[in-house]
Amino acid sequence: MTFSRRHFLTTSAAGTAVFGLGLSPAFAGTPAMPDWHLGYTSAPAGGFDPAPMRLVFGKVPKGLEGCLYRNGPAQFRYGKDDFASHWFDGDGMIQRIAVADGKAVHSGRFVQTNKRGIEQAQGKFMAPGFGTVGHPDFPVTSADDVNAANTSVIVIDGKLYALWEGGSAIALDAATLETHGVKDWRDDLAGMPFLAHPKREPDGTVWNLAINGRNVGVYRIAADGSLKSFGLLNIGKAAYIHDWAMTDRHLIILVQPWVNEAFRPPVVNGFEWRPEEGFQFLIVDKNDFSNRRWAQGPARAFYHTGAAWEDADGTIRIDAALYKEPVLGVGGGVDEIRGDWKGREARFQSDLTQIVIPPSGDARLIETGLDGDFPQVDPRRHGLPRRLTALMTGQPATRPGLSAVSVHDWETGTTDTFDFGASRMVEEFLFVPKPGKQDEADSWLIGPVLNLKTATTDICVFDAVRVSDGPVCIWRGDRAWPLGFHGTWV
Ligand SMILES: [Fe+2]
């Protein structure tokens, strides 16, 4: 394999330009816009100052204390007519909901990236991105020049990082959300991409990937934030990798037959679907990258895994939301950003699936028929055998987005769901372990729900094994914020 940091960064800069653009003005919605457009309306440039939320339903569970951080695009328009070309290109904004003594306080701040600085000064979209050609005058010398920092967040050793997928993690103050700047995990890895879906072992060790076409870098970061190692893999083709999986012993790179050899802006135009190549899985020993094997399964596309585990005989099981057609970024949310939704397309249907990879031979799929995405698992069990997967489901016919929270039990094959109905837009819900408890069942689920009746974003909490009973408590502030992608609870 010919691979060097220079090559990685050069091609990354030219091509990976990647996910980032954003849009606009006051978060009040335009009178002509449908109510759900609140989810795609720009947040105030100055962010949201800390403000208490009111408990409007239920009782706050004893022991629920911590902080929910979320990230998502929050700039969708400049002025009257300059709309973002793609939802994935909106500038990232971090929402922080601090829960203590039964009270919740919300604040939000844009990540102050290079891209945002230039575009705010110019008052228009300029950077190339996932779905954006970009302005010819926008200077691009590295992927971080166009880093939108809009996809996820992680906290390592008390330090908060905004994550994208084509560029570096960006460090922020975990309390004030002030942006500190690009994170270099090691001097010689400056500018190396850091995927938006890192995985954390129960002991706090964080693993993550750096994707550049067929070359994949692997970070191993100790719980104290120090980089323990950085290794390299070659996956043979430039498959799109947004997420991956990990057991206690292995890394699993899911190589979907959805290839983008150029990966240059607008990235979304460069994908090629090759179903004849199937879905390939590279299984790598965490302690010896030379110890690896491949498995093969039927062609599927995906954005997200839940997590993976291994049976006693070495069989690997991965839960993921799989799509029979490649739909990533199709449409780009352009209609939604303009408040002009045209209805759902059947091909956007996913299936919560367990990918079963035996110690030798091909993978098989256990399909649940559950249409949803954003699978989440108990962080105490990441990489270990478990039975529960939470995901967002429910698709109202009258508006975009999802409306329900589901928990699937792989042991019983049953699914427990609470559907808020068409007047609520549900975001990703995270497992929160109950203090002092170890079983998966001893968890809450916490997440935001955009309430279209009150024009507020509500924070809802469920008991993870009694979801259909409805939320156990709901906090509501006096404002809404745009729909986000991913978050973390600390
Ligand atoms: Fe994601």
Residues whose N, C-alpha, C, O or C-beta is under 5 A from the ligand:
A	BS01	LIG	none
